[in-house]
Amino acid sequence: MHDLPHIAARLYGTPLLVARAKLDVILGALGPRLAGQALSFDADAAPSAEMAVTPDGIAIVPVIGTLVARSGYLGAASGLTAYSDIADLIEAAATDPGIRAILLDVDSSGGEVGGLFDLVDHIQAIRSQCGKPIWAVADEAALSAAYAIACVADRLYVTQTGEVGSIGVVAVHVDESAADAQAGLAWTFVHAGACKVDGNPHQPLSDGARVTLQADVDALYGRFVDLVAKCRKKPPEAIRATEAAVYRGDQAVAAGLADKVGTLRVALADLGAVLARSSISSPVLPKPKETTMSEQTGDTPVIAAVPQQLPIQGNADLEQRLRAEYSEISAIAAQATRLGIAIDAADALAKGIRPEALRRTVLDQLAARSDAADLVAAAPAAATPKAETESPIVRRARDAASRHGG
């Protein structure tokens, strides 16, 4: 396998943002193969890196597998996902006018440091430019580098058994000098620059090389901590206090590393509801009208309304109020349908029509229909009925006919 030296260089002697359990798996799988055993991959088991879009305009961007700066032909076969590929998908979703929001579907234990913070900066820049919400769900893991990506989201969900955290940095050095001696191998490095061969696997790790590697790990850890603290609105000390621990489900929410326990389906439903509400709170015209206007075009009523600005209040109060309004509007629409008047409850809510205004619209149309029916049904009479015995509806219909030359 021609890429074995390349894999080894990306795995050993360089800082990684990967969960310890995942690192154990990688070392256990690749260690023997780097010693000469065959290395094979099942292409059919590779995760999908394609973006999906829901009918209501939510792009689902996968952040799955081991995360790397670049991936070649091994990427598709071994479950590697490149940071550049994630960036391309998010950028495509942000610039697509048919997409209203982005949901990161995260199932990764992390990966390389190289390219991670550039991706995070790119995501933040994209969000500020396009204004579209970016949510994330840890289904089932958002650890280390994957958590660095997920924590940038406006809202982070985690499944009941999902894992988040592992906010730490690790570097691995393998000392093969004893194995080399048993194999009768003696390595000699001719180099310029005292640090040129620091950390090579054929010599024990020197004190100077250890100090340098530790300093690099500490600097990257500080940047990781600052990122999480800023995105999760927590003090850096609280993030460091996690000591790179992993939190599941409710524990992740209690630790402030996630916002809600929920599946991908739940996150999609909640994000869809937020998108529906956002259309209601759009800016209003300078002189908004307090009542609606209704017109009768054939048998289909046309309801026009100026969206009303919602008062600023807590998210929970707003959500409760909107649910109550939609329930009331749905009831009015159902009653109107039974009376032969077509009302689209969802459209009325989207246009900002309040229940009382919608109810007045329906009553006006019923009154107009009653007037017209009485006018048609009334036969010519020899004498005009007395005003005190005349139906008010018939009188209104007769007056309307007189005004129009009837």
GUPA-348185 format. One record per residue (C-alpha): y negated, z negated, x negated. Coordinates in steps of 0.5 Angstrom, whole numbers, plus 500, padded with zeros to 3 digits. Layout:
# residues N
SITE  c2  c3  c1
SITE   Y   Z   X
...
***
This chain:
# residues 406
SITE  c2  c3  c1
SITE 500 500 500
SITE 494 503 497
SITE 489 498 500
SITE 492 491 498
SITE 487 490 492
SITE 482 491 497
SITE 485 486 502
SITE 486 481 497
SITE 479 482 494
SITE 476 481 501
SITE 481 474 502
SITE 481 471 496
SITE 475 468 492
SITE 469 469 497
SITE 467 465 503
SITE 470 466 510
SITE 467 464 517
SITE 474 464 520
SITE 478 458 523
SITE 483 454 519
SITE 489 456 523
SITE 488 463 523
SITE 487 463 515
SITE 494 460 515
SITE 496 465 519
SITE 493 471 514
SITE 495 467 508
SITE 502 466 510
SITE 503 474 512
SITE 499 477 507
SITE 501 472 501
SITE 508 475 500
SITE 506 482 501
SITE 501 482 496
SITE 506 479 491
SITE 510 486 493
SITE 513 486 499
SITE 512 491 504
SITE 506 491 509
SITE 507 494 516
SITE 503 494 522
SITE 504 495 530
SITE 499 500 532
SITE 501 499 539
SITE 499 491 539
SITE 492 493 536
SITE 486 490 541
SITE 482 495 545
SITE 475 496 542
SITE 473 500 548
SITE 467 498 552
SITE 468 497 560
SITE 462 498 565
SITE 463 494 572
SITE 461 498 579
SITE 455 493 579
SITE 452 495 572
SITE 455 490 567
SITE 458 492 560
SITE 464 488 558
SITE 463 489 550
SITE 470 486 546
SITE 469 482 540
SITE 476 481 539
SITE 481 480 533
SITE 479 479 525
SITE 472 480 524
SITE 470 484 518
SITE 464 488 515
SITE 467 495 515
SITE 474 497 517
SITE 478 503 515
SITE 484 506 518
SITE 487 499 517
SITE 483 497 523
SITE 486 500 529
SITE 493 498 527
SITE 492 491 524
SITE 487 488 529
SITE 480 488 525
SITE 474 489 529
SITE 468 491 525
SITE 461 488 526
SITE 458 495 526
SITE 462 497 531
SITE 460 491 536
SITE 453 493 534
SITE 454 500 536
SITE 457 498 543
SITE 451 493 544
SITE 446 498 543
SITE 449 503 547
SITE 449 498 553
SITE 442 496 552
SITE 440 503 552
SITE 444 506 558
SITE 439 505 564
SITE 445 505 568
SITE 447 498 565
SITE 444 492 567
SITE 447 486 563
SITE 452 485 557
SITE 458 481 557
SITE 461 479 551
SITE 469 478 552
SITE 470 474 545
SITE 477 473 543
SITE 477 472 535
SITE 478 466 530
SITE 472 469 526
SITE 472 473 519
SITE 468 475 514
SITE 461 473 512
SITE 459 480 510
SITE 455 483 516
SITE 455 477 520
SITE 448 475 520
SITE 445 482 520
SITE 449 483 527
SITE 446 477 530
SITE 439 479 528
SITE 441 485 531
SITE 443 483 537
SITE 437 478 538
SITE 432 484 537
SITE 436 488 542
SITE 436 483 547
SITE 428 482 546
SITE 427 489 546
SITE 431 491 552
SITE 430 485 556
SITE 437 485 559
SITE 441 479 559
SITE 447 478 554
SITE 452 473 556
SITE 459 471 553
SITE 466 468 555
SITE 471 465 550
SITE 477 468 552
SITE 481 465 549
SITE 477 463 542
SITE 470 464 539
SITE 471 460 533
SITE 467 461 526
SITE 464 468 526
SITE 466 469 533
SITE 462 463 535
SITE 456 465 531
SITE 456 471 535
SITE 458 468 542
SITE 452 462 541
SITE 447 468 541
SITE 448 469 548
SITE 444 467 554
SITE 450 463 557
SITE 457 462 554
SITE 463 461 558
SITE 470 458 556
SITE 476 458 559
SITE 480 452 561
SITE 484 452 554
SITE 479 456 550
SITE 477 454 544
SITE 470 454 541
SITE 467 451 535
SITE 470 451 528
SITE 462 451 525
SITE 464 451 518
SITE 465 456 512
SITE 471 456 507
SITE 473 460 501
SITE 480 460 498
SITE 482 461 490
SITE 489 462 488
SITE 491 460 481
SITE 497 465 479
SITE 497 463 472
SITE 503 459 472
SITE 507 465 476
SITE 504 469 471
SITE 507 465 465
SITE 514 465 468
SITE 514 472 469
SITE 512 473 462
SITE 505 475 463
SITE 499 473 459
SITE 492 476 462
SITE 486 477 457
SITE 479 479 460
SITE 474 482 455
SITE 467 481 459
SITE 460 481 458
SITE 456 475 462
SITE 459 468 462
SITE 460 469 470
SITE 463 475 470
SITE 471 473 471
SITE 469 467 475
SITE 474 465 480
SITE 480 470 478
SITE 487 469 480
SITE 490 469 473
SITE 486 463 470
SITE 485 456 473
SITE 478 455 477
SITE 473 453 472
SITE 468 447 474
SITE 463 452 473
SITE 466 457 478
SITE 467 451 483
SITE 460 449 483
SITE 458 456 484
SITE 463 457 489
SITE 461 451 493
SITE 454 452 492
SITE 455 459 496
SITE 459 456 501
SITE 454 450 502
SITE 448 455 503
SITE 452 460 508
SITE 454 453 512
SITE 447 451 512
SITE 445 458 515
SITE 451 458 520
SITE 448 451 522
SITE 441 453 523
SITE 443 459 528
SITE 448 455 532
SITE 442 449 533
SITE 437 454 535
SITE 441 458 540
SITE 444 452 543
SITE 438 448 543
SITE 441 442 539
SITE 439 438 532
SITE 442 441 526
SITE 445 434 525
SITE 449 434 531
SITE 452 441 529
SITE 454 438 522
SITE 457 432 526
SITE 462 437 529
SITE 465 437 522
SITE 467 444 524
SITE 472 441 529
SITE 475 446 535
SITE 473 444 542
SITE 477 446 548
SITE 474 448 555
SITE 471 441 558
SITE 470 438 551
SITE 466 444 549
SITE 461 444 555
SITE 461 436 553
SITE 459 437 546
SITE 454 442 548
SITE 457 448 545
SITE 459 452 551
SITE 455 452 558
SITE 461 452 563
SITE 468 453 564
SITE 470 459 567
SITE 474 466 566
SITE 472 473 565
SITE 472 474 572
SITE 468 468 574
SITE 463 470 568
SITE 462 477 571
SITE 461 474 578
SITE 456 469 576
SITE 452 474 572
SITE 453 479 578
SITE 449 474 582
SITE 444 473 577
SITE 442 480 577
SITE 442 480 585
SITE 437 475 585
SITE 433 478 580
SITE 431 484 584
SITE 428 479 589
SITE 424 476 584
SITE 420 482 582
SITE 413 482 582
SITE 409 483 588
SITE 403 488 590
SITE 396 485 590
SITE 396 483 597
SITE 403 482 600
SITE 404 482 607
SITE 406 476 611
SITE 410 479 616
SITE 415 486 616
SITE 414 492 620
SITE 419 496 624
SITE 419 503 626
SITE 424 506 630
SITE 427 513 628
SITE 432 516 633
SITE 437 510 634
SITE 437 507 626
SITE 431 502 625
SITE 428 502 619
SITE 425 496 616
SITE 420 496 611
SITE 418 489 607
SITE 413 487 601
SITE 418 483 597
SITE 415 476 597
SITE 414 472 590
SITE 419 466 590
SITE 416 459 588
SITE 418 457 581
SITE 423 451 581
SITE 430 449 578
SITE 436 454 578
SITE 440 450 582
SITE 435 449 587
SITE 434 456 587
SITE 441 458 587
SITE 442 453 593
SITE 436 456 597
SITE 438 464 596
SITE 445 462 598
SITE 442 459 605
SITE 438 465 606
SITE 443 470 605
SITE 448 466 610
SITE 442 466 615
SITE 441 473 614
SITE 448 475 615
SITE 448 471 621
SITE 442 475 624
SITE 445 482 622
SITE 452 480 625
SITE 448 478 632
SITE 444 485 631
SITE 450 489 630
SITE 453 486 637
SITE 446 488 640
SITE 447 495 637
SITE 442 494 632
SITE 444 496 625
SITE 442 491 619
SITE 444 491 612
SITE 444 484 610
SITE 445 485 602
SITE 439 490 603
SITE 434 486 606
SITE 436 480 601
SITE 434 485 596
SITE 428 487 599
SITE 426 480 599
SITE 425 480 607
SITE 426 473 609
SITE 430 471 615
SITE 424 469 620
SITE 421 476 619
SITE 428 479 620
SITE 429 476 626
SITE 422 478 629
SITE 424 485 627
SITE 430 485 631
SITE 427 482 637
SITE 421 487 637
SITE 426 492 637
SITE 430 489 643
SITE 423 489 646
SITE 422 496 645
SITE 429 498 647
SITE 428 494 654
SITE 421 497 655
SITE 424 504 654
SITE 430 502 659
SITE 426 500 664
SITE 421 505 664
SITE 427 510 665
SITE 430 507 670
SITE 424 505 675
SITE 424 510 681
SITE 417 512 683
SITE 415 508 689
SITE 411 509 695
SITE 406 503 694
SITE 405 499 687
SITE 408 492 687
SITE 403 486 687
SITE 401 484 680
SITE 404 477 681
SITE 411 480 683
SITE 411 485 678
SITE 416 484 672
SITE 412 483 665
SITE 417 488 662
SITE 416 493 667
SITE 408 492 667
SITE 408 493 659
SITE 412 499 660
SITE 408 502 665
SITE 401 501 661
SITE 404 504 655
SITE 406 510 659
SITE 399 511 662
SITE 396 510 655
SITE 400 516 653
SITE 399 520 659
SITE 405 519 663
***
